[in-house]
């Protein structure tokens, strides 16, 4: 029994130490009902570039960004390109006589977190606010055409921020994925006069739904089975630009736009780990048989 326990613990420690790794992926647009897109399958790529506009609201800071106050965030986004491949199957290309294109869009309404810190640089007077994201989901949709990309000003509204966007344009395709927030961080740095100098956000998501055969690895294997095993994740990094502050009583609204990238990664054990797992299970089975015979 001690030997069996030792093998189990050792195997668990090894697997627990394994880390996720980024993968090249490709997209098969056919399961989303998108036709005429050449062969319908993109080349393998590392990242998806995106553009987004957001409105963040903090109702409990007295109209100011106060450490400890919470915020919620709504936003709209669309994928602009894949890096690095030229085989995009007509992504966002809306002009005949060529293929009329398709788009991948998303809208989130429940992203939120807390302002966790503020620091003032004694030399420059720059003020940096740090915040954590703790909850949220991001559904993604795909559809033929390119109504958002080809009509971007009307899609995103007349001003920066999501509060005046045409929200229906970002959710009217076939749902191809749902990302659920694991966690994330962000920061905004201002000059002493209140001018935004820089802003950045990094979020980690677990994929909790993937349209079968739409998301593939570089070899063409369907990634949707990874979802049920809890192995498929994504990270996105983005900058924050064109920040506009609106104050309504004690409620603070911040409108902004973002350019960023999404990278897919997996927590599936690498081949050497899978080999060890197989060997460990065989060893456990052998130990069990030996115990039964004795």
Sine and cosine of phi, psi and omega as CSV:
sin_phi,cos_phi,sin_psi,cos_psi,sin_omega,cos_omega
0.00,0.00,-0.64,0.77,0.02,-1.00
-0.89,0.46,-0.64,0.77,0.01,-1.00
-0.90,0.43,-0.67,0.74,0.03,-1.00
-0.88,0.48,-0.70,0.72,0.00,-1.00
-0.90,0.44,-0.65,0.76,-0.01,-1.00
-0.90,0.44,-0.68,0.73,0.01,-1.00
-0.90,0.43,-0.68,0.74,-0.01,-1.00
-0.89,0.46,-0.71,0.70,0.00,-1.00
-0.90,0.43,-0.69,0.72,-0.01,-1.00
-0.89,0.46,-0.68,0.73,0.01,-1.00
-0.90,0.43,-0.68,0.73,0.01,-1.00
-0.90,0.44,-0.64,0.77,0.02,-1.00
-0.91,0.42,-0.65,0.76,-0.02,-1.00
-0.91,0.41,-0.72,0.69,-0.03,-1.00
-0.92,0.39,-0.58,0.81,0.02,-1.00
-0.91,0.41,-0.44,0.90,-0.02,-1.00
-0.99,0.12,-0.25,0.97,-0.02,-1.00
-0.94,0.35,0.56,-0.83,-0.06,-1.00
-0.89,-0.46,0.33,-0.94,0.04,-1.00
-0.95,0.33,0.37,-0.93,0.02,-1.00
-0.68,-0.73,0.60,-0.80,0.01,-1.00
-0.93,0.36,0.50,-0.87,0.00,-1.00
-0.71,-0.71,0.47,-0.88,0.21,-0.98
-0.97,0.25,0.63,-0.77,0.04,-1.00
-0.79,-0.62,0.20,-0.98,0.17,-0.99
-0.63,-0.77,0.29,-0.96,-0.07,-1.00
-0.87,-0.50,0.75,-0.66,0.10,-1.00
-0.96,-0.27,0.96,-0.28,-0.12,-0.99
-0.98,0.20,-0.22,0.98,-0.08,-1.00
-0.86,0.51,-0.69,0.72,0.00,-1.00
-0.88,0.47,-0.29,0.96,0.03,-1.00
-1.00,0.01,0.13,0.99,0.02,-1.00
0.98,0.19,0.31,0.95,0.00,-1.00
-1.00,-0.09,0.89,-0.46,-0.07,-1.00
-0.88,-0.48,0.26,-0.97,0.02,-1.00
0.99,0.17,0.10,1.00,-0.07,-1.00
-1.00,-0.02,0.90,0.44,0.01,-1.00
0.83,0.56,-0.84,-0.54,0.07,-1.00
-1.00,0.00,-0.06,1.00,0.07,-1.00
0.99,0.10,-0.03,1.00,-0.06,-1.00
-0.83,-0.55,0.82,-0.57,-0.01,-1.00
-0.96,0.29,0.23,-0.97,0.21,-0.98
-0.95,0.32,0.27,-0.96,0.02,-1.00
-0.94,0.34,0.64,-0.77,-0.01,-1.00
-0.61,-0.79,0.25,-0.97,-0.06,-1.00
-0.99,-0.12,-0.60,0.80,-0.10,-0.99
-0.63,-0.77,0.43,-0.91,0.18,-0.98
-0.95,-0.32,0.84,-0.54,0.08,-1.00
-0.99,0.11,0.54,-0.84,0.00,-1.00
-0.59,-0.81,0.34,-0.94,0.15,-0.99
-0.85,-0.52,0.65,-0.76,-0.03,-1.00
-0.58,-0.82,0.43,-0.90,0.18,-0.98
-0.79,-0.61,0.66,-0.75,-0.09,-1.00
-0.71,-0.70,0.39,-0.92,0.19,-0.98
-0.78,-0.63,0.87,-0.49,0.02,-1.00
-0.96,-0.28,0.68,-0.74,-0.07,-1.00
-0.80,-0.61,0.79,-0.62,0.07,-1.00
-0.85,-0.52,0.95,-0.31,-0.12,-0.99
-1.00,0.01,-0.09,1.00,-0.19,-0.98
-0.81,-0.59,0.45,0.89,0.03,-1.00
-0.91,-0.42,0.27,0.96,0.00,-1.00
0.91,0.42,0.49,0.87,-0.01,-1.00
0.99,0.13,0.11,0.99,-0.01,-1.00
-0.80,-0.61,0.40,-0.92,0.12,-0.99
-0.98,0.21,0.98,-0.18,-0.11,-0.99
-0.94,-0.35,0.70,-0.71,0.04,-1.00
-0.85,0.53,0.76,-0.65,-0.03,-1.00
0.99,-0.15,-0.27,0.96,0.02,-1.00
-0.98,0.19,0.49,-0.87,-0.01,-1.00
-0.99,-0.10,0.27,-0.96,0.05,-1.00
-0.55,-0.83,0.41,-0.91,0.14,-0.99
-0.82,-0.57,0.37,-0.93,-0.16,-0.99
-0.63,-0.78,0.76,-0.65,0.17,-0.99
-0.87,-0.49,0.47,-0.88,-0.04,-1.00
-0.22,-0.98,0.30,-0.96,0.02,-1.00
-0.78,-0.62,0.58,-0.81,-0.04,-1.00
-0.52,-0.85,0.35,-0.94,0.18,-0.98
-0.57,-0.82,0.50,-0.87,0.02,-1.00
-0.98,0.22,0.78,-0.63,-0.06,-1.00
-0.98,-0.18,-0.53,0.85,0.01,-1.00
-0.23,-0.97,0.23,-0.97,0.09,-1.00
-0.94,-0.35,0.66,-0.75,0.05,-1.00
-0.87,-0.50,0.82,-0.57,0.06,1.00
-0.82,-0.57,0.96,-0.29,0.12,-0.99
-0.38,-0.92,0.57,-0.82,0.09,-1.00
-1.00,-0.04,-0.12,0.99,-0.04,-1.00
-1.00,-0.03,1.00,0.09,-0.11,-0.99
-0.97,-0.26,-0.03,1.00,-0.04,-1.00
0.86,0.51,0.46,0.89,0.08,-1.00
1.00,0.04,0.41,0.91,0.00,-1.00
-0.80,0.60,0.83,-0.56,0.08,-1.00
0.87,0.49,0.29,0.96,-0.01,-1.00
-0.99,-0.12,0.92,-0.39,-0.24,-0.97
-0.91,-0.41,0.24,0.97,-0.19,-0.98
-0.88,-0.47,0.89,-0.46,0.06,-1.00
-0.92,0.40,0.31,-0.95,0.22,0.98
-1.00,0.06,0.12,0.99,0.01,-1.00
-0.99,0.17,0.05,-1.00,0.06,-1.00
-0.80,0.60,0.71,-0.71,-0.14,-0.99
-0.98,0.20,0.04,1.00,0.18,-0.98
1.00,0.06,0.10,-0.99,0.09,-1.00
-0.52,-0.85,0.16,-0.99,0.03,-1.00
-0.57,-0.82,0.41,-0.91,0.10,-0.99
-0.87,-0.50,0.86,-0.52,-0.09,-1.00
-0.78,-0.63,0.18,-0.98,0.04,-1.00
-0.37,-0.93,0.42,-0.91,0.09,-1.00
-0.61,-0.80,0.76,-0.65,0.06,-1.00
-0.89,-0.47,0.55,-0.84,-0.05,-1.00
-0.73,-0.68,-0.07,1.00,-0.11,-0.99
-0.80,-0.60,0.35,0.94,0.01,-1.00
-0.98,0.22,0.71,-0.71,-0.04,-1.00
-0.32,-0.95,0.19,-0.98,-0.01,-1.00
-0.05,-1.00,-0.44,-0.90,-0.13,-0.99
-0.66,-0.75,0.62,-0.78,0.16,-0.99
-0.97,0.24,0.86,-0.51,-0.17,-0.98
-0.94,-0.34,-0.20,0.98,-0.03,-1.00
-0.23,-0.97,0.40,-0.91,0.10,-1.00
-0.62,-0.78,0.71,-0.71,0.00,-1.00
-0.69,-0.72,0.63,-0.78,0.04,-1.00
-0.91,-0.41,0.83,-0.56,0.05,-1.00
-0.96,0.27,0.89,-0.45,-0.08,-1.00
-0.91,0.41,-0.39,0.92,-0.02,-1.00
-0.99,0.14,-0.68,0.73,-0.10,-1.00
-0.96,-0.28,-0.28,0.96,-0.07,-1.00
0.98,0.19,0.09,1.00,0.01,-1.00
-0.92,0.39,0.63,-0.78,-0.03,-1.00
-0.92,-0.39,0.80,-0.60,0.00,-1.00
-0.88,-0.48,0.79,-0.61,0.12,-0.99
-0.97,-0.25,0.72,-0.70,0.06,-1.00
-0.91,-0.41,0.61,-0.79,-0.03,-1.00
-0.60,-0.80,0.44,-0.90,0.02,-1.00
-0.92,-0.40,0.66,-0.75,0.16,-0.99
-0.99,-0.10,0.69,-0.73,-0.09,-1.00
-0.80,-0.60,-0.29,0.96,-0.09,-1.00
-0.47,-0.88,0.49,-0.87,0.08,-1.00
0.46,-0.89,0.38,-0.93,0.10,-0.99
-0.71,-0.70,0.46,-0.89,0.03,-1.00
-0.72,-0.69,0.97,-0.24,0.12,-0.99
-0.99,0.14,0.57,-0.82,0.06,-1.00
-0.88,-0.47,0.58,-0.81,-0.05,-1.00
-0.75,-0.66,0.53,-0.85,0.07,-1.00
-0.79,-0.61,0.59,-0.80,0.03,-1.00
-0.39,-0.92,0.41,-0.91,0.09,-1.00
-0.91,0.42,0.39,-0.92,-0.01,-1.00
1.00,0.07,-0.05,-1.00,-0.04,-1.00
-0.53,-0.85,0.86,0.52,-0.10,-1.00
-0.92,0.39,-0.56,0.83,0.03,-1.00
-0.96,0.28,-0.77,0.64,-0.09,-1.00
-0.93,0.38,-0.63,0.78,-0.07,-1.00
-0.99,0.12,-0.22,0.98,0.00,-1.00
-0.73,-0.69,0.73,0.69,-0.17,-0.99
-0.84,0.55,-0.71,0.71,-0.01,-1.00
-0.86,0.51,-0.66,0.75,0.00,-1.00
-0.95,0.30,-0.58,0.81,-0.01,-1.00
-0.90,0.44,-0.69,0.72,-0.09,-1.00
-1.00,-0.07,0.00,1.00,0.02,-1.00
1.00,0.05,0.13,-0.99,-0.11,-0.99
-0.98,0.19,-0.32,0.95,-0.05,-1.00
-0.79,-0.61,0.24,-0.97,0.04,-1.00
-0.93,0.37,0.47,-0.88,-0.06,-1.00
0.97,-0.25,0.27,-0.96,-0.11,-0.99
-0.99,-0.16,-0.13,0.99,-0.15,-0.99
-0.93,0.38,-0.36,0.93,0.03,-1.00
-0.91,-0.41,0.30,0.95,0.02,-1.00
-0.96,0.28,0.38,-0.92,0.12,-0.99
-0.99,0.11,1.00,0.06,-0.18,-0.98
-0.86,0.50,-0.54,0.84,-0.08,-1.00
-0.90,0.44,-0.45,0.90,-0.02,-1.00
-0.94,0.35,-0.29,0.96,-0.06,-1.00
-0.99,-0.14,-0.07,1.00,-0.09,-1.00
-0.74,-0.67,0.26,0.97,-0.13,-0.99
-0.98,-0.18,0.20,0.98,0.07,-1.00
-0.99,-0.13,-0.27,-0.96,0.10,-0.99
-1.00,0.08,0.74,-0.68,0.00,-1.00
-0.94,0.35,0.82,-0.57,-0.05,-1.00
-0.92,-0.39,-0.22,0.98,0.02,-1.00
-0.24,-0.97,0.41,-0.91,0.21,-0.98
-0.75,-0.66,0.84,-0.54,0.07,-1.00
-0.99,-0.17,0.73,-0.69,0.07,-1.00
-0.92,-0.40,0.78,-0.63,-0.10,-1.00
-0.90,0.44,0.73,-0.68,0.16,-0.99
-1.00,-0.09,-0.66,0.75,0.03,-1.00
0.16,-0.99,0.18,-0.98,0.01,-1.00
-0.05,-1.00,0.23,-0.97,0.00,-1.00
-0.69,-0.72,0.34,-0.94,0.06,-1.00
-0.42,-0.91,0.25,-0.97,0.04,-1.00
-0.47,-0.88,0.49,-0.87,0.11,-0.99
-0.74,-0.68,0.77,-0.64,0.01,-1.00
-0.89,-0.46,0.78,-0.63,-0.05,-1.00
-0.88,-0.48,0.45,-0.89,0.15,-0.99
-0.96,0.27,0.20,-0.98,0.04,-1.00
-0.86,0.51,-0.38,0.92,0.02,-1.00
-1.00,-0.01,0.00,1.00,0.05,-1.00
1.00,-0.10,0.14,0.99,0.03,-1.00
-0.98,0.17,0.74,-0.68,0.04,-1.00
-0.92,0.39,0.82,-0.57,0.02,-1.00
-0.98,-0.18,-0.62,0.78,0.02,-1.00
-0.29,-0.96,0.40,-0.92,0.06,-1.00
-0.39,-0.92,0.58,-0.81,-0.04,-1.00
-0.47,-0.88,0.49,-0.87,0.02,-1.00
-0.67,-0.74,0.63,-0.78,0.11,-0.99
-0.71,-0.70,0.85,-0.53,-0.05,-1.00
-0.83,-0.56,0.54,-0.84,0.10,-1.00
-0.88,-0.48,0.74,-0.68,-0.07,-1.00
-0.81,-0.58,0.55,-0.84,0.24,-0.97
-0.98,-0.18,0.72,-0.69,0.03,-1.00
-0.99,0.17,0.90,-0.43,-0.03,-1.00
-0.97,-0.25,-0.14,0.99,0.15,-0.99
-0.50,-0.87,0.68,-0.73,0.10,-1.00
-0.64,-0.77,0.80,-0.59,0.04,-1.00
-0.86,0.51,0.82,-0.57,-0.05,-1.00
-0.81,0.59,0.74,-0.67,0.08,-1.00
0.94,0.34,-0.01,1.00,0.08,-1.00
-0.97,0.25,-0.70,0.71,0.02,-1.00
-0.99,-0.15,0.83,-0.56,-0.03,-1.00
-0.77,-0.64,0.40,-0.92,0.17,-0.98
-0.99,0.16,0.00,-1.00,-0.11,-0.99
-0.89,0.45,-0.35,0.94,-0.01,-1.00
-1.00,-0.07,-0.03,1.00,0.02,-1.00
1.00,-0.06,0.17,0.98,0.03,-1.00
-0.98,0.18,0.69,-0.72,0.02,-1.00
-0.91,0.41,0.76,-0.65,-0.02,-1.00
-1.00,-0.03,-0.14,0.99,-0.07,-1.00
-0.88,0.47,-0.53,0.85,0.06,-1.00
-0.89,0.46,-0.38,0.92,0.04,-1.00
-0.90,0.43,-0.44,0.90,-0.08,-1.00
-0.90,0.43,-0.75,0.66,-0.04,-1.00
-0.91,0.41,-0.39,0.92,0.04,-1.00
-1.00,0.00,-0.03,1.00,0.01,-1.00
0.95,0.32,0.50,0.86,-0.12,-0.99
-0.96,-0.28,-0.14,0.99,-0.14,-0.99
-0.95,-0.30,0.79,-0.61,-0.06,-1.00
-0.70,-0.72,0.17,-0.99,0.08,-1.00
-0.53,-0.85,0.50,-0.87,0.12,-0.99
-0.81,-0.58,0.55,-0.84,0.12,-0.99
-0.73,-0.68,0.63,-0.77,0.09,-1.00
-0.88,-0.47,0.66,-0.75,0.04,-1.00
-0.49,-0.87,0.42,-0.91,0.14,-0.99
-1.00,-0.10,0.26,-0.97,0.03,-1.00
-0.88,-0.48,0.81,-0.58,-0.06,-1.00
-0.73,-0.68,0.25,-0.97,0.15,-0.99
0.77,0.63,0.74,0.68,-0.06,-1.00
-0.95,0.32,0.74,-0.68,0.05,-1.00
-0.81,-0.58,0.80,-0.59,-0.02,-1.00
-0.98,-0.20,0.75,-0.66,0.09,-1.00
-0.81,-0.59,0.72,-0.69,-0.01,-1.00
-0.88,-0.48,0.81,-0.58,0.00,-1.00
-0.83,-0.55,1.00,-0.07,-0.09,-1.00
0.91,0.41,-0.85,-0.52,0.04,-1.00
-1.00,-0.05,0.08,1.00,-0.08,-1.00
-0.98,-0.20,0.75,-0.66,0.01,-1.00
-0.98,-0.19,0.79,-0.62,0.10,-0.99
-0.90,-0.44,0.72,-0.70,0.07,-1.00
-0.82,-0.58,0.88,-0.47,0.06,-1.00
-0.98,-0.20,0.60,-0.80,-0.01,-1.00
-0.30,-0.95,0.21,-0.98,0.14,-0.99
-0.82,-0.57,0.30,-0.95,-0.16,-0.99
-0.60,-0.80,0.65,-0.76,0.24,-0.97
-0.90,-0.45,0.72,-0.69,-0.05,-1.00
-0.32,-0.95,-0.20,-0.98,-0.03,-1.00
-0.62,-0.78,0.46,-0.89,0.06,-1.00
-0.87,-0.49,0.71,-0.70,0.03,-1.00
-0.81,-0.58,0.74,-0.68,0.00,-1.00
-1.00,-0.08,0.67,-0.74,0.09,-1.00
-0.62,-0.78,0.24,-0.97,-0.09,-1.00
-0.78,-0.63,0.57,-0.82,0.14,-0.99
-0.99,-0.13,0.22,0.98,0.08,-1.00
-0.89,0.45,0.73,-0.68,0.01,-1.00
-0.85,0.53,0.60,-0.80,0.06,-1.00
-0.93,0.36,0.27,-0.96,-0.10,-1.00
-0.78,0.62,-0.66,0.75,-0.01,-1.00
-0.90,0.43,-0.59,0.81,0.03,-1.00
-0.94,0.34,-0.66,0.76,0.05,-1.00
-0.88,0.47,-0.61,0.79,0.03,-1.00
-0.90,0.45,-0.68,0.73,0.03,-1.00
-0.90,0.43,-0.65,0.76,0.03,-1.00
-0.86,0.50,-0.71,0.70,0.02,-1.00
-0.88,0.48,-0.70,0.72,0.02,-1.00
-0.90,0.44,-0.63,0.78,0.01,-1.00
-0.91,0.42,-0.66,0.75,0.01,-1.00
-0.91,0.41,-0.63,0.78,0.06,-1.00
-0.89,0.46,-0.66,0.76,0.02,-1.00
-0.90,0.44,-0.66,0.75,0.03,-1.00
-0.89,0.46,-0.66,0.75,0.02,-1.00
-0.89,0.45,-0.66,0.75,0.00,-1.00
-0.91,0.42,-0.67,0.74,0.04,-1.00
-0.88,0.47,-0.65,0.76,0.00,-1.00
-0.90,0.44,-0.67,0.74,0.00,-1.00
-0.90,0.43,-0.64,0.77,-0.03,-1.00
-0.90,0.44,-0.65,0.76,0.01,-1.00
-0.90,0.44,-0.63,0.78,-0.02,-1.00
-0.91,0.41,-0.65,0.76,-0.01,-1.00
-0.92,0.39,-0.55,0.83,-0.04,-1.00
-0.98,0.19,0.00,0.00,0.00,0.00
